[in-house]
Amino acid sequence: MANSPQSKKRARQAVRRTDVNKARRSRIRTYLRKVEEAIASGDQAAAKAALQAAQPELMRGVTKGVVHKNTASRKMSRLSSRVKALG
């Protein structure tokens, strides 16, 4: 349990950051799911549009520290190759 005023404040901040990061991660997953669904439907145009919408969201997660840079790059690479394979 936090005892000093600084550690109490840090505990409050951690709760706030956790909520914000959870929302960001959820938002990223939603965009990625939309790309997956577009790929599954077989519509390359929709998949390409969904991928272009997902890319900045994923990279924003990197700058905010929610996702590691290499993880985001790997996801983008794998998704883009799957979208490309539809054509």
C-alpha positions in Angstrom: 0.0 0.0 0.0 1.2 3.5 -0.9 2.2 5.5 2.2 4.1 8.7 1.1 2.2 11.5 -0.7 4.2 10.9 -3.8 3.5 7.2 -3.9 -0.2 7.9 -3.3 -0.2 10.3 -6.3 1.7 7.7 -8.4 -1.0 5.1 -7.6 -3.7 7.5 -8.7 -1.9 8.3 -11.9 -1.3 4.6 -12.6 -5.1 4.0 -12.5 -5.7 6.8 -14.9 -3.0 5.8 -17.3 -4.2 2.2 -17.2 -7.7 3.3 -18.3 -6.4 5.5 -21.1 -4.0 2.7 -22.4 -6.8 0.2 -22.2 -9.0 2.4 -24.4 -6.2 2.9 -26.9 -5.4 -0.8 -27.1 -9.1 -1.5 -27.6 -9.3 1.1 -30.4 -6.3 -0.4 -32.1 -7.7 -3.9 -31.9 -11.0 -2.6 -33.4 -9.2 -1.2 -36.4 -7.2 -4.4 -36.9 -10.3 -6.5 -36.6 -11.9 -4.4 -39.4 -8.9 -5.2 -41.6 -9.2 -9.0 -40.7 -12.9 -8.9 -41.6 -12.3 -7.2 -44.9 -9.6 -9.8 -45.8 -12.0 -12.6 -44.8 -14.7 -11.2 -47.1 -12.2 -11.2 -50.0 -12.8 -7.6 -51.0 -9.4 -6.1 -51.7 -10.5 -2.5 -52.0 -12.2 -2.6 -48.6 -9.2 -4.4 -47.1 -6.9 -1.8 -48.5 -9.0 1.0 -47.1 -9.3 -0.6 -43.7 -5.5 -1.1 -43.7 -4.8 2.5 -44.5 -7.2 3.5 -41.6 -5.5 1.1 -39.2 -1.9 2.1 -39.9 -1.9 5.6 -38.3 -3.9 4.2 -35.4 -1.3 1.5 -34.8 1.6 3.9 -35.1 -0.1 6.3 -32.7 -0.1 3.4 -30.2 3.6 3.1 -30.7 4.2 6.8 -29.9 1.9 6.6 -26.9 3.8 3.5 -25.6 0.9 1.1 -25.8 2.4 -1.1 -28.5 6.1 -1.8 -29.2 7.5 -0.4 -32.5 8.5 -3.8 -33.8 5.2 -5.4 -32.9 3.3 -2.7 -34.8 5.7 -3.0 -37.8 5.2 -6.8 -37.8 1.4 -6.5 -37.7 1.4 -4.0 -40.5 3.7 -6.0 -42.6 1.8 -9.2 -42.2 -1.6 -7.6 -42.8 -0.4 -5.7 -45.9 1.1 -8.9 -47.4 -2.3 -10.6 -46.9 -4.2 -7.7 -48.5 -1.7 -7.8 -51.4 -2.3 -11.5 -51.8 -6.0 -10.9 -52.4 -5.5 -9.3 -55.7 
